[in-house]
Every structure is written in C-alpha cells, then in structure tokens.
Amino acid sequence: MEIARGLAEFREEVSEFCQTSLPADIRSKVLLNQHLEKSDFVRWMQILNRKGWLVGHWPVEHDGLGWSRLQRWVFENALYRAGSPWLAPFGITYVGPVIYTFGNEAQKRRWLKPTAAHDLWWAQGYSERGAGSDLANLQTSAVRDGDHYVVTGHKIWTSMARWADMMFTLVRTDPTAKPQSGISFLLIDLKSPGVSIRPIRSINLADDLNEVFLDEVRVPAENLVGDEGGGWTYAKFLLDNERLISAEVGKAERLMAQLRFFLAEVREGGAPLAESRGWIHRMGELELKLMSLVSLCRRMFGELEAGNDPGLSASMLKIVSAELLQAISSAHVDALSHGGLSFQAEALVAGSQAPLVAPEGAAGAVSEYLFGRVYSIWGGSSEVQRNIIAKAVLGL
Amino acid sequence: MTNVRLDEEDRQLFAATIGRLSERYYSIDRCRSGDMECHADEWAVFAEHGLFGLGIDPEHGGIGGSAGDLALVMGQVGRNLLPLPFMDTVVLGAKIIGTLGSEEQKREMLPAIVKGRLRLSFAHREADAGDVFDYVTTSACSDRLSGMKIHAIDGPSAAAFVVSARDVDCRLRFYLVARDQPGVECQPYRLPDNRMAMRVTLHNTPGVAIGSDASPHIAALCDLAAACLAAEAVGSIASLNRETLEYAKMRRQFGCAIGSFQVIQHRLVDMFIAEQTASAMVTDALMALDAGLPGAGPLVSAAKAQADRAGRFVGESAIQIHGGMGMTDECAVGHYLKRILTIGSQFGTAGWHVARIAENLAA
C-alpha cells in the first residue's frame, strides 16, 4: 500500500509537470492528432531529460533513476493523459537498454549519453518484405571485411527513419546457420554511403513509415552489439520492452475524453448524441474495457516486480491494449458518422485556417482510426502474440 | 422510378456492360490521386451505354427498371470504387423528379438525365440532423430558400442542387436550385474515400419547387438510397474478400502461405460469411422494395446495418491479414475501407438502423 500511495503522488507530480512544462503548441497538436515535427518530439523529450525523467527507467549507473516497470508505466500514462506526444521509444526504451545490458564498455561510453539526452534519433531496422511476422527469416546480409561489415539489404516499415541519425539493425552474419542463430545486432550510421530512404505513404496520409535500402554499406565492426550470431536474443529482449510499453492506458483515457467531446458536439435531430441511451450504454462498455486493461496492467506489473517473465505478460497487454484503442477509435468514427463523416486532411496541419465542417479534432480522429489498424500488426501481430501465449503459457 | 424489374436477360446484359466499363474506369491510382470527381467525358461514356435510363419511364426516354436494377449499378460502383455519382443524379434526382415533379419538369429533365446532360446534387442533410431523415430547418418563403446543407456530393459538376426545405406551412418540399447564382455559397471538403462533398449555404436563394408536399415520400426515398448504398458496400466487401483471399494464398511467412494458418483461415471464413449475409439481406430488401411491401422499411434497415458492419469487419480484417502492406496508400484494401466508412455515414448509420428495427418490433 505504501508503494501504491507513493506512485499516486508521483502520478500527480507528473501531471502537474505537464501542466506547467508541456509546450501548449505541442499539446494542442497531440490533442487534435495533428502532424508533429521532429523538433516537437525532440523539444519535449529534452525538457523531460532535463527533469531527469526521460530515462528514469534506466539504471542509476547510466544516469537513470532505476524506476520499476510499474513506475515507468505510471509515468508514461500520466504523460499521455495530459496530451504528451508519444515518447519516441527507439533510443530510450529499445536500443538504450540493449546497449547497457549487452554492449561493451566502449559502446556504453559512446552511445548511452547522447541516447539518454535524445541528441541522437534512432530507427529500428527489423522488418523486411519477406520478414514480418516471421522476423527470423530476415535476409539483410553483413559480410565481415577487415574491421568492417559490408551490409546489403532492405528494411521496411521503419518508423521515422528520415529523422534518424542511427539505425539499430538486425542483419544476417551467418547464412549457413539456423535462421535465429545467424542474426547479429548492428548499429548503422544512416549518413553512410549506400544508405537510401524512401517514405511510404500510409492509409492515414502520413509519411512516417519508410523503406531503408542498404547497398554495400560499410559499418565499423566495433558497432556490433554483443556476440556475432547473438542478435536474436537481443532482438527478443527489445521486443519484450516494446510490447510492455504498448499498454497505452493514458492514451485511451485521452481518446475517451475526445469521444465525450464528439458526443456533445454531434447532434441527432437537434439533440446531442451524448443524451442518447444507446451512446450512454456504449460509453459504459468502453469504460469497462478500459478498466479491464488497467486491472490487467496492475496485475502484470505486479508479477514483473516479483520477477516473472515479462515476455508473456507483454503479449497479453499488447493484445488487450490494441483492441481497446481500436474500439475507442471505432466509436469516434461512429459518433462522427451521425453528422456525416468527412476527412479534412488539411486540418491535420497545425494552424490550418481551413473552415471545418466537423467538430474540432474530427480529421485527427479519422486519421487515428485508420492508423490505429497498426496496433494489432506492429511489434508482432495479435495473431503472433496469441501463438506465443498458447505455446508458452498454456502449453499447447 | 418504375417498380418493374428488367427481365433477367436485360439485367445480365447490363451487368456485363457495367462490369466492362467499371474495369476500364477503375484504378487504384485514381483513388490515391485525390481526383475522384467524375469528369464530363467519363459521365458521357456511362450515359452513352444507357446506364442513366435505368429507373426512368420509357415515355421519358428511360428503359424502366426498379430498385433492384439501380442497385446492380451501385454494386459495381462499390466493387470498383468508381467516382460515378450515379446515386445523386440517377437514383435520387430522377426519383424525386419522377415522383414529385410536374409533367413539364419530367418532360424536360428526365430525358436530359438519361442522355447525361443534366447532373444533380442532392442537398438534403443538415448539420444537426444526424440520421433523422426528415429533420429539415432550411426554410422556403415564396420559393426563396435560406439555410445550410451538408454532404452534397457531385456539387462542382452538377448544374443544380435538389434542396429540401420547409415552406411557410412547414411542409417538407424539394426545390431545384441552380448552382451558379448569387446567394449560393459552396464549401467543398474531402470525404474519407477522397470524393468531394460540399457544404451549401443558401441566402434567400431562388429555387423552383418540385411538386408539393414531399413528406409522404421522404421515407421511401431514403429507404431506396439506403438499400442502394448497402449494395455498394456489398460490392466493396466482395472486392476486399477477393483481394485478401488472393493475398493469403500468395504471401509466405514461416515457410508457407499465410492462408495455411488456421487463424487466417477462420478469419477469411468469417469475412466470407459476412459478405454472404450482407448480400442476402440486400437482396431481400430490394425484393421488398420492388414488391412495394409495407414491411420493406425494417428489411432495408437490416440490410444497411448489416452491410455497414460487415464492411467495417471485412475492411479491418483485410488490413490485418495484409499486415504492413495493408497500412499503405499503395494497397487497394485501405481505399475500400474508406469507401465503406463513407457509405456508413450516409442514409443512416448502422446504429440508427438498428434502433429503427427495435422501434419497429416495439410498435
């Protein structure tokens, strides 16, 4: 109980900090789901870094605060509830922990400080055209040539790669070994000759996803993290961390608040939808889903504190969270549909003067519904997560 | 609109013609380009093939046909994501003129519709109406109209809007309002599927009344439109299922086609069942409309609700099965889902239609 009270106070502290320190222009973009610039992300993450919180979950010896996973979860959800942008996790949650857990001393000295301060933007070079759910099938090759690796291949779905300085990349160093054991974890400077990046337009008309082409890119061998051929272990460690931050309760709460706003704004026969019995009931159903995710998170993070395997809990949280966020987004679309669904994409740019024909934030909500399809696809699809649980938990 | 269906041979001939034209005018690049306006030359091609005579009496240059025949075209519109505003001019415009218009209006306008010379935009819905189809606050005083309409489709190419308004006796009536005249303010905006709609504001704008009280006809008109939209949605669902099934057979992961995994198979089967169910319900609704059955309303509501819900389920599942590819603008499935979203917000949301079914049970 003592711990819980401490966390409640901490959550208050984070909320208050957001009130005073989250720049209003950034917050407004998030609440309306408008396009964020790289500088928006970086500005806010560096404010959090100065407060000491950005890598609060890192160990104290690497300038972290040694937070538990539960505290990190409380922290992120307090942020997202308050309209914080997504904390780009590629450095602070993905590669940083891989480096301090599996990297050598030189790598820790070189990469951890700029990663913690978010002076470096990392990209995640995992998926390939033939290696999505079946990640171990990746074919990007790295051939040792003196004190370099020569990397050739093609990565896809690389979020925000055009903003990135570095890409942590899964490469195949041994084509003869079994798929999982021929993989290595390599840090590639995206300014190297032979790297080219092509944006992919997604269904919500954003260009955040990219293809990264690697054509005989020379990468210093010192950028190999851990053992050659040990990449799969580090990749899975990273994916567990990715899935653990997928329980986006704070974002769900923010989207619920937005839904209440739409229900007050959209009218049916002159009366707000919020007064309709059908919608009152539906809000109850969504709240129930939200409450069930919160309880599940408390239980899972509690078990983590007790030292149980995070991978299995993470799979469950990712499934439930994706379904919750998608259910709320569907309700956004349904509510807006009563007033005639539009998609004024120009309203996704902050400061747009386009006259709106729908409630403020409507275009952002349609965009979120469309983009939100990805929650049950990325980081291992919901089908793959269910396979993991079936095998590892239920013993099927 | 007549109530007699074309005979089966004519229907098949029509279906083949529409199918051929649709393939010629369907392109995913067009859907992506943002240019989903139906150009004058495209409209003319569909007119030349006699499509716009459907539902119009032979004495006015049409070929007759019923709701079921109009829905045949709408199914192809959905199947091929055509930018063809068939609904606005032929289904709604011709129906209103044919039902309510004076003999002179019919003689003048129906043949022009058949020949592709008159395009109309339906300006009925209002911002606060929601799904309540007879919620109209636009006023008509001495045939001058004031008020605001939303979701008027094909506005830029249409010569006139068909506007609903309440006259001084509070009767619901339709008026023809020429687009290019003072007192008409148009604000175009984009729909999720890249078609354009308009918000039309009228400031004491002159209009020509189409007949008198439209109240007795408005429910039937909206039922016809809802059934046709449901047919369009079923067309899109069929394309989604075809594309997704092909992809599941072709896409390999873990050394085999993803269609060999049971979880994918079951999802594809559920998508197939959703399509078959929605399609069957649309067929029943159209039969009831064509037969003029008194209980057609709830059948139309059931068809529209089922088609919208099946569409969402199939569209979302299609993206899920396509994985990352499904998230891209390049891939067709997202465009079908966007068409389904757009359909779902017109002529009654699924939620509204389900409420109508419930009210009918209680009555």
Interface residues (C-beta under 8 A of the other chain):
Chain A: S127 G130 G132 S133 D134 N137 I156 W157 I200 R201 S202 I203 L205 L209 V266 R267 E268 G269 G270 L273 G278 Q326 S330 V333 D334 L336 S337 H338 G339 G340 L341 S342 F343 Q344 A345 P355 V357 V366 L370 F371 R373 V374 S376 I377 W378 S381 S382 E383 R386
Chain B: R125 A127 D128 A129 G130 D131 V132 Y135 I150 H151 Q187 Y189 R190 L191 P192 A197 R199 R252 Q253 F254 G255 I258 F261 V263 I264 R312 E316 I319 Q320 G323 G324 G326 M327 T328 D329 E330 G334 L337 K338 L341 T342 G344 S345 Q346 T349 A350 G351 W352 A355
